[in-house]
């Protein structure tokens, strides 16, 4: 596969990548930069593996399978970079949290991403573990703790 074919495969994923980057770092500019940095890191580290693959772009099934594999790889790099960047930008992000979602964005970045991947992207615990580079029990723990904190806050608002 040539770089041009790689970019053609990745192009339909850009909106999804941006949304997931925003989950890690809730700032428009930082999320855009995270997608760019994740893609660059992915290409630098996985270049030989990716560019060696032969893919028929017109074969939709093959392209879709490879696109899903590339998405997981890109998310792996974005998660690593985004979690570190979120820790550096903690104060700035506290001021720019999206209105109405402040509790969700107060969760740890990897917890937010795990929840979004599980409940919005409908990924399995194993797929999320592969992306977060975490064992199964740790992913389950992140999902449970995130749900618990969100539900607990909702219940506080309802309780008399």
Z-matrix of the N, CA and C atoms (Angstrom, degrees):
N
C 1 1.448
C 2 1.524 1 107.88
N 3 1.293 2 115.98 1 140.32
C 4 1.462 3 122.11 2 177.63
C 5 1.527 4 108.45 3 -95.24
N 6 1.326 5 114.98 4 164.34
C 7 1.467 6 119.36 5 -179.97
C 8 1.522 7 111.70 6 -56.87
N 9 1.308 8 116.80 7 -38.92
C 10 1.460 9 120.62 8 -179.10
C 11 1.530 10 110.39 9 -61.19
N 12 1.336 11 116.80 10 -42.11
C 13 1.470 12 120.67 11 177.68
C 14 1.524 13 110.45 12 -65.54
N 15 1.340 14 116.14 13 -38.24
C 16 1.468 15 120.48 14 178.05
C 17 1.530 16 109.68 15 -59.81
N 18 1.328 17 116.79 16 -48.17
C 19 1.461 18 120.27 17 -178.87
C 20 1.527 19 111.54 18 -65.74
N 21 1.327 20 117.71 19 -33.60
C 22 1.463 21 120.60 20 175.43
C 23 1.529 22 111.20 21 -65.15
N 24 1.343 23 115.94 22 -37.13
C 25 1.462 24 119.83 23 177.42
C 26 1.525 25 111.62 24 -69.11
N 27 1.321 26 116.71 25 -37.94
C 28 1.466 27 121.66 26 -174.70
C 29 1.527 28 112.14 27 -81.13
N 30 1.309 29 117.98 28 -26.50
C 31 1.464 30 121.20 29 -174.86
C 32 1.534 31 113.94 30 -50.96
N 33 1.344 32 120.56 31 -44.64
C 34 1.474 33 118.95 32 179.03
C 35 1.532 34 113.59 33 -66.81
N 36 1.323 35 117.31 34 -14.51
C 37 1.470 36 121.10 35 -177.94
C 38 1.525 37 112.92 36 -89.66
N 39 1.318 38 118.26 37 -9.43
C 40 1.460 39 119.58 38 -170.35
C 41 1.526 40 113.75 39 -61.02
N 42 1.322 41 118.24 40 -40.56
C 43 1.468 42 120.35 41 179.73
C 44 1.530 43 110.57 42 -64.41
N 45 1.315 44 116.22 43 -43.67
C 46 1.461 45 121.05 44 178.78
C 47 1.533 46 110.37 45 -64.31
N 48 1.334 47 116.81 46 -42.01
C 49 1.463 48 120.71 47 178.34
C 50 1.524 49 110.90 48 -61.86
N 51 1.328 50 116.18 49 -41.28
C 52 1.458 51 119.73 50 179.33
C 53 1.538 52 110.78 51 -63.75
N 54 1.329 53 116.77 52 -44.55
C 55 1.464 54 120.18 53 -179.99
C 56 1.521 55 110.97 54 -61.10
N 57 1.322 56 117.20 55 -41.35
C 58 1.460 57 120.40 56 179.48
C 59 1.524 58 111.02 57 -71.41
N 60 1.333 59 117.14 58 -34.29
C 61 1.467 60 120.24 59 175.82
C 62 1.521 61 109.90 60 -65.35
N 63 1.334 62 116.73 61 -38.66
C 64 1.462 63 121.22 62 178.02
C 65 1.528 64 110.71 63 -64.59
N 66 1.320 65 116.80 64 -31.22
C 67 1.459 66 120.77 65 175.77
C 68 1.521 67 110.39 66 -63.36
N 69 1.329 68 116.77 67 -38.89
C 70 1.464 69 120.66 68 179.27
C 71 1.525 70 112.03 69 -75.68
N 72 1.328 71 116.05 70 -44.59
C 73 1.456 72 121.62 71 -176.77
C 74 1.528 73 107.69 72 -130.64
N 75 1.346 74 118.47 73 94.97
C 76 1.465 75 121.33 74 -173.45
C 77 1.533 76 114.42 75 -74.58
N 78 1.308 77 114.57 76 64.84
C 79 1.454 78 121.59 77 176.06
C 80 1.525 79 105.76 78 -146.96
N 81 1.333 80 116.99 79 129.64
C 82 1.465 81 120.48 80 -174.51
C 83 1.530 82 113.15 81 -54.35
N 84 1.303 83 116.26 82 -53.14
C 85 1.459 84 120.58 83 -177.04
C 86 1.530 85 111.42 84 -64.69
N 87 1.344 86 116.30 85 -43.37
C 88 1.461 87 119.99 86 179.79
C 89 1.527 88 111.64 87 -65.02
N 90 1.340 89 116.94 88 -36.51
C 91 1.460 90 120.45 89 178.64
C 92 1.529 91 110.90 90 -66.73
N 93 1.338 92 116.76 91 -42.43
C 94 1.467 93 119.85 92 176.84
C 95 1.520 94 110.58 93 -60.91
N 96 1.324 95 116.05 94 -45.01
C 97 1.460 96 120.15 95 -179.39
C 98 1.529 97 110.90 96 -65.55
N 99 1.319 98 116.72 97 -34.67
C 100 1.461 99 120.46 98 178.55
C 101 1.527 100 111.10 99 -64.25
N 102 1.328 101 117.63 100 -39.75
C 103 1.467 102 120.73 101 177.29
C 104 1.526 103 109.73 102 -62.83
N 105 1.326 104 116.39 103 -45.32
C 106 1.469 105 120.75 104 179.71
C 107 1.526 106 110.46 105 -62.89
N 108 1.331 107 116.80 106 -47.19
C 109 1.461 108 120.52 107 -179.03
C 110 1.525 109 111.58 108 -64.92
N 111 1.328 110 116.88 109 -40.34
C 112 1.460 111 120.33 110 178.21
C 113 1.517 112 111.79 111 -63.51
N 114 1.328 113 116.20 112 -41.14
C 115 1.462 114 119.93 113 179.55
C 116 1.526 115 110.70 114 -67.12
N 117 1.333 116 117.16 115 -41.73
C 118 1.468 117 120.46 116 178.27
C 119 1.521 118 111.32 117 -63.53
N 120 1.334 119 116.75 118 -44.93
C 121 1.465 120 120.23 119 179.33
C 122 1.519 121 110.47 120 -63.15
N 123 1.315 122 116.52 121 -42.08
C 124 1.467 123 121.15 122 178.96
C 125 1.520 124 110.84 123 -60.81
N 126 1.325 125 116.60 124 -46.45
C 127 1.468 126 120.20 125 -179.64
C 128 1.528 127 111.76 126 -66.18
N 129 1.324 128 116.74 127 -39.10
C 130 1.460 129 119.35 128 179.21
C 131 1.530 130 112.01 129 -64.02
N 132 1.324 131 116.08 130 -45.24
C 133 1.470 132 119.80 131 -174.70
C 134 1.526 133 112.99 132 -83.37
N 135 1.318 134 117.66 133 -32.59
C 136 1.461 135 121.04 134 -173.89
C 137 1.534 136 112.58 135 -109.36
N 138 1.301 137 117.28 136 11.82
C 139 1.458 138 122.03 137 -172.83
C 140 1.527 139 112.63 138 -53.02
N 141 1.305 140 116.85 139 -51.10
C 142 1.469 141 120.03 140 -176.75
C 143 1.523 142 111.26 141 -63.39
N 144 1.307 143 116.49 142 -41.52
C 145 1.466 144 120.74 143 -178.87
C 146 1.528 145 111.18 144 -66.47
N 147 1.322 146 117.18 145 -43.43
C 148 1.460 147 121.66 146 -176.72
C 149 1.530 148 111.29 147 -74.14
N 150 1.310 149 116.27 148 -50.18
C 151 1.460 150 119.14 149 -175.09
C 152 1.526 151 112.66 150 -70.66
N 153 1.323 152 117.38 151 -16.02
C 154 1.469 153 121.68 152 177.28
C 155 1.527 154 111.66 153 -77.12
N 156 1.314 155 116.79 154 -22.45
C 157 1.463 156 120.67 155 -176.46
C 158 1.525 157 110.64 156 -71.40
N 159 1.303 158 113.63 157 139.02
C 160 1.461 159 119.64 158 175.06
C 161 1.525 160 107.39 159 -98.78
N 162 1.297 161 116.09 160 126.77
C 163 1.452 162 120.06 161 -179.42
C 164 1.521 163 109.53 162 -137.79
N 165 1.278 164 114.71 163 141.14
C 166 1.458 165 121.81 164 175.78
C 167 1.524 166 106.51 165 -98.13
N 168 1.318 167 116.73 166 105.15
C 169 1.468 168 122.08 167 -176.27
C 170 1.528 169 111.09 168 -57.70
N 171 1.316 170 117.12 169 -33.85
C 172 1.468 171 120.60 170 -177.75
C 173 1.526 172 112.36 171 -75.42
N 174 1.333 173 117.88 172 -18.10
C 175 1.463 174 121.67 173 176.20
C 176 1.526 175 107.47 174 -80.20
N 177 1.315 176 116.76 175 101.48
C 178 1.467 177 121.42 176 -172.57
C 179 1.519 178 113.26 177 -62.60
N 180 1.322 179 117.40 178 -37.90
C 181 1.464 180 120.53 179 -178.59
C 182 1.521 181 110.13 180 -66.92
N 183 1.302 182 116.62 181 -46.79
C 184 1.466 183 121.44 182 179.81
C 185 1.529 184 110.60 183 -64.69
N 186 1.329 185 116.25 184 -43.46
C 187 1.463 186 120.43 185 179.71
C 188 1.530 187 110.77 186 -63.87
N 189 1.323 188 117.74 187 -41.04
C 190 1.466 189 121.74 188 179.86
C 191 1.531 190 111.11 189 -64.34
N 192 1.327 191 116.16 190 -41.34
C 193 1.469 192 120.30 191 178.62
C 194 1.526 193 110.40 192 -63.17
N 195 1.324 194 116.54 193 -46.70
C 196 1.462 195 120.43 194 -179.84
C 197 1.531 196 110.79 195 -66.92
N 198 1.322 197 117.13 196 -36.29
C 199 1.468 198 121.68 197 178.24
C 200 1.533 199 110.52 198 -61.53
N 201 1.335 200 116.37 199 -40.99
C 202 1.468 201 120.17 200 179.09
C 203 1.527 202 110.80 201 -66.90
N 204 1.320 203 116.43 202 -38.57
C 205 1.465 204 120.94 203 177.95
C 206 1.534 205 110.38 204 -65.53
N 207 1.328 206 116.31 205 -42.09
C 208 1.463 207 120.83 206 178.93
C 209 1.527 208 110.17 207 -66.13
N 210 1.336 209 117.24 208 -40.43
C 211 1.465 210 121.14 209 178.28
C 212 1.532 211 110.66 210 -57.53
N 213 1.309 212 116.65 211 -46.68
C 214 1.464 213 119.61 212 179.54
C 215 1.525 214 110.97 213 -62.40
N 216 1.322 215 117.21 214 -42.35
C 217 1.467 216 120.63 215 178.77
C 218 1.512 217 111.93 216 -63.38
N 219 1.325 218 116.47 217 -45.15
C 220 1.462 219 120.15 218 178.51
C 221 1.525 220 111.16 219 -62.39
N 222 1.325 221 116.24 220 -42.18
C 223 1.467 222 119.76 221 179.27
C 224 1.521 223 111.76 222 -63.74
N 225 1.333 224 117.06 223 -34.63
C 226 1.466 225 120.46 224 177.28
C 227 1.528 226 110.07 225 -58.06
N 228 1.319 227 115.82 226 -49.12
C 229 1.462 228 119.97 227 -179.31
C 230 1.527 229 111.57 228 -69.41
N 231 1.322 230 117.01 229 -41.38
C 232 1.464 231 120.37 230 178.98
C 233 1.523 232 111.35 231 -62.82
N 234 1.321 233 117.39 232 -38.17
C 235 1.460 234 120.91 233 179.92
C 236 1.522 235 110.59 234 -63.94
N 237 1.313 236 115.85 235 -45.13
C 238 1.464 237 119.99 236 -179.53
C 239 1.530 238 110.74 237 -62.72
N 240 1.314 239 116.55 238 -48.66
C 241 1.468 240 120.90 239 -179.44
C 242 1.536 241 110.14 240 -68.03
N 243 1.326 242 116.96 241 -43.96
C 244 1.459 243 121.67 242 -176.61
C 245 1.514 244 113.65 243 -65.00
N 246 1.326 245 117.08 244 -38.69
C 247 1.471 246 119.81 245 179.08
C 248 1.530 247 110.35 246 -64.80
N 249 1.330 248 116.80 247 -41.89
C 250 1.467 249 119.46 248 177.73
C 251 1.528 250 111.09 249 -66.94
N 252 1.321 251 115.74 250 -40.97
C 253 1.463 252 119.66 251 -179.31
C 254 1.531 253 110.39 252 -66.80
N 255 1.321 254 117.79 253 -39.08
C 256 1.463 255 121.53 254 179.68
C 257 1.524 256 110.44 255 -62.83
N 258 1.334 257 117.48 256 -38.40
C 259 1.458 258 120.39 257 178.10
C 260 1.527 259 111.08 258 -65.66
N 261 1.332 260 117.30 259 -34.23
C 262 1.456 261 120.53 260 179.03
C 263 1.531 262 111.36 261 -73.77
N 264 1.325 263 117.00 262 -29.90
C 265 1.461 264 121.52 263 -174.60
C 266 1.528 265 113.27 264 -102.61
N 267 1.310 266 117.95 265 20.86
C 268 1.458 267 121.73 266 -173.73
C 269 1.524 268 112.67 267 -53.34
N 270 1.312 269 117.97 268 -48.56
C 271 1.468 270 121.28 269 -178.28
C 272 1.520 271 111.71 270 -64.59
N 273 1.316 272 116.36 271 -46.30
C 274 1.467 273 120.71 272 -179.57
C 275 1.529 274 110.30 273 -61.99
N 276 1.324 275 117.54 274 -41.64
C 277 1.459 276 121.16 275 -178.17
C 278 1.520 277 111.34 276 -68.98
N 279 1.311 278 118.22 277 -29.82
C 280 1.461 279 120.75 278 178.54
C 281 1.524 280 110.19 279 -62.22
N 282 1.317 281 116.49 280 -31.91
C 283 1.463 282 120.92 281 -179.39
C 284 1.523 283 112.01 282 -82.36
N 285 1.328 284 117.97 283 -25.50
C 286 1.466 285 120.93 284 -174.08
C 287 1.521 286 113.63 285 -109.07
N 288 1.331 287 118.39 286 17.71
C 289 1.465 288 119.89 287 179.20
C 290 1.521 289 110.56 288 -60.69
N 291 1.320 290 116.32 289 138.75
C 292 1.467 291 119.03 290 178.37
C 293 1.529 292 110.85 291 -61.40
N 294 1.317 293 115.59 292 135.66
C 295 1.465 294 121.17 293 -179.76
C 296 1.522 295 110.05 294 -62.42
N 297 1.306 296 116.51 295 137.33
C 298 1.458 297 121.26 296 178.41
C 299 1.517 298 113.70 297 89.04
N 300 1.326 299 116.80 298 -12.25
C 301 1.460 300 120.34 299 -179.23
C 302 1.523 301 111.12 300 -125.18
N 303 1.307 302 116.93 301 22.80
C 304 1.463 303 120.25 302 -173.72
C 305 1.527 304 112.31 303 -61.08
N 306 1.327 305 118.16 304 -36.65
C 307 1.459 306 118.99 305 179.11
C 308 1.523 307 111.12 306 -67.78
N 309 1.323 308 117.00 307 -43.45
C 310 1.462 309 120.27 308 178.74
C 311 1.521 310 110.16 309 -59.59
N 312 1.328 311 116.92 310 -44.08
C 313 1.460 312 120.10 311 -177.91
C 314 1.526 313 112.93 312 -79.19
N 315 1.321 314 117.39 313 -5.15
C 316 1.462 315 119.32 314 173.42
C 317 1.529 316 111.11 315 -86.48
N 318 1.345 317 116.70 316 -11.47
C 319 1.464 318 120.34 317 175.99
C 320 1.525 319 109.74 318 -70.83
N 321 1.320 320 116.00 319 160.75
C 322 1.460 321 122.18 320 175.96
C 323 1.540 322 108.95 321 -59.47
N 324 1.332 323 118.10 322 141.56
C 325 1.472 324 120.98 323 -176.35
C 326 1.531 325 114.62 324 -53.82
N 327 1.319 326 117.93 325 -41.86
C 328 1.465 327 119.75 326 -179.15
C 329 1.527 328 111.98 327 -69.94
N 330 1.330 329 116.91 328 -29.22
C 331 1.466 330 120.72 329 175.93
C 332 1.528 331 109.14 330 -68.78
N 333 1.331 332 116.21 331 -44.53
C 334 1.465 333 119.98 332 177.72
C 335 1.524 334 111.07 333 -58.90
N 336 1.330 335 115.91 334 -45.42
C 337 1.466 336 119.42 335 -178.68
C 338 1.519 337 110.80 336 -65.78
N 339 1.324 338 117.43 337 -43.09
C 340 1.465 339 120.40 338 179.31
C 341 1.527 340 110.69 339 -59.32
N 342 1.328 341 116.48 340 -43.04
C 343 1.467 342 119.90 341 -179.86
C 344 1.526 343 111.20 342 -66.16
N 345 1.295 344 116.32 343 -41.79
C 346 1.473 345 119.60 344 -179.83
C 347 1.526 346 111.34 345 -66.03
N 348 1.331 347 116.49 346 -41.51
C 349 1.463 348 119.94 347 179.00
C 350 1.520 349 111.25 348 -65.91
N 351 1.319 350 116.68 349 -37.82
C 352 1.464 351 120.53 350 -177.28
C 353 1.523 352 111.88 351 -74.31
N 354 1.311 353 116.85 352 -48.56
C 355 1.460 354 119.64 353 -170.70
C 356 1.528 355 114.02 354 -93.80
N 357 1.307 356 117.95 355 -25.04
C 358 1.464 357 118.83 356 178.82
C 359 1.526 358 111.39 357 -100.39
N 360 1.337 359 116.68 358 -45.90
C 361 1.468 360 120.02 359 -178.65
C 362 1.531 361 111.98 360 -87.36
N 363 1.333 362 117.17 361 -5.92
C 364 1.466 363 122.93 362 177.66
C 365 1.531 364 113.03 363 56.99
N 366 1.340 365 116.93 364 38.27
C 367 1.462 366 120.89 365 177.62
C 368 1.520 367 109.56 366 -83.83
N 369 1.321 368 115.38 367 153.72
C 370 1.458 369 120.43 368 178.21
C 371 1.529 370 109.45 369 -78.23
N 372 1.325 371 115.15 370 165.33
C 373 1.462 372 120.75 371 178.26
C 374 1.528 373 110.09 372 -61.52
N 375 1.325 374 116.81 373 -37.13
C 376 1.466 375 121.00 374 179.72
C 377 1.523 376 111.12 375 -65.83
N 378 1.334 377 117.43 376 -41.65
C 379 1.465 378 120.99 377 178.62
C 380 1.528 379 110.43 378 -65.14
N 381 1.313 380 116.49 379 -41.27
C 382 1.463 381 120.54 380 178.60
C 383 1.525 382 110.19 381 -65.16
N 384 1.323 383 116.42 382 -41.27
C 385 1.462 384 121.06 383 177.00
C 386 1.517 385 111.49 384 -60.42
N 387 1.326 386 116.54 385 -38.01
C 388 1.454 387 121.27 386 177.91
C 389 1.522 388 110.27 387 -65.08
N 390 1.315 389 117.07 388 -40.94
C 391 1.467 390 121.08 389 -179.83
C 392 1.526 391 111.01 390 -70.69
N 393 1.328 392 116.92 391 -45.77
C 394 1.471 393 120.90 392 -178.70
C 395 1.527 394 112.45 393 -79.03
N 396 1.324 395 116.12 394 -8.18
C 397 1.464 396 122.06 395 -175.96
C 398 1.530 397 110.35 396 54.53
N 399 1.326 398 112.76 397 51.30
C 400 1.460 399 120.84 398 -177.90
C 401 1.526 400 108.82 399 -134.43
N 402 1.336 401 116.74 400 150.60
C 403 1.467 402 118.78 401 177.17
C 404 1.533 403 111.41 402 -68.02
N 405 1.303 404 115.22 403 161.86
C 406 1.473 405 122.70 404 -176.32
C 407 1.526 406 112.11 405 -53.84
N 408 1.346 407 116.84 406 -46.30
C 409 1.466 408 120.18 407 -176.98
C 410 1.528 409 111.58 408 -62.83
N 411 1.334 410 117.05 409 -32.74
C 412 1.462 411 120.55 410 -179.99
C 413 1.535 412 110.89 411 -70.91
N 414 1.322 413 116.63 412 -37.71
C 415 1.466 414 120.65 413 177.34
C 416 1.521 415 109.58 414 -65.17
N 417 1.327 416 116.62 415 -45.35
C 418 1.466 417 121.01 416 178.48
C 419 1.526 418 110.01 417 -60.14
N 420 1.323 419 116.04 418 -40.80
C 421 1.462 420 120.70 419 178.97
C 422 1.536 421 110.88 420 -63.26
N 423 1.337 422 117.40 421 -43.82
C 424 1.461 423 121.00 422 179.20
C 425 1.529 424 110.69 423 -62.45
N 426 1.322 425 116.79 424 -43.49
C 427 1.465 426 120.69 425 179.14
C 428 1.524 427 111.20 426 -64.11
N 429 1.323 428 116.40 427 -44.32
C 430 1.462 429 120.96 428 -179.83
C 431 1.530 430 111.16 429 -63.88
N 432 1.330 431 116.30 430 -48.34
C 433 1.471 432 119.77 431 -178.52
C 434 1.521 433 111.68 432 -64.07
N 435 1.326 434 117.03 433 -40.50
C 436 1.465 435 120.35 434 178.44
C 437 1.519 436 111.42 435 -62.92
N 438 1.338 437 117.03 436 -45.95
C 439 1.475 438 121.00 437 177.95
C 440 1.518 439 110.44 438 -62.07
N 441 1.328 440 116.33 439 -43.68
C 442 1.458 441 121.23 440 -178.71
C 443 1.525 442 110.82 441 -59.73
N 444 1.330 443 117.01 442 -47.54
C 445 1.466 444 120.13 443 -178.95
C 446 1.528 445 111.75 444 -64.32
N 447 1.320 446 116.91 445 -41.59
C 448 1.466 447 119.81 446 179.38
C 449 1.525 448 111.75 447 -66.92
N 450 1.337 449 116.75 448 -44.99
C 451 1.473 450 120.24 449 -179.96
C 452 1.513 451 111.01 450 -67.53
N 453 1.321 452 117.22 451 -37.35
C 454 1.458 453 121.08 452 179.36
C 455 1.524 454 110.23 453 -62.48
N 456 1.316 455 116.95 454 -41.53
C 457 1.465 456 120.01 455 178.09
C 458 1.526 457 111.45 456 -67.00
N 459 1.332 458 116.90 457 -39.40
C 460 1.467 459 120.10 458 176.36
C 461 1.530 460 111.31 459 -62.36
N 462 1.330 461 115.84 460 -41.55
C 463 1.458 462 119.96 461 -179.59
C 464 1.529 463 111.98 462 -66.14
N 465 1.315 464 117.57 463 -31.43
C 466 1.470 465 120.61 464 177.35
C 467 1.522 466 110.63 465 -62.79
N 468 1.324 467 115.84 466 -37.81
C 469 1.459 468 120.15 467 179.94
C 470 1.509 469 112.89 468 -72.67
N 471 1.340 470 117.76 469 -23.31
C 472 1.465 471 122.01 470 -177.61
C 473 1.513 472 112.10 471 -92.10
N 474 1.325 473 116.04 472 -35.45
C 475 1.479 474 121.00 473 -174.65
C 476 1.526 475 110.86 474 -60.38
N 477 1.362 476 116.18 475 144.03
C 478 1.467 477 120.83 476 -179.66
C 479 1.505 478 112.55 477 -71.39
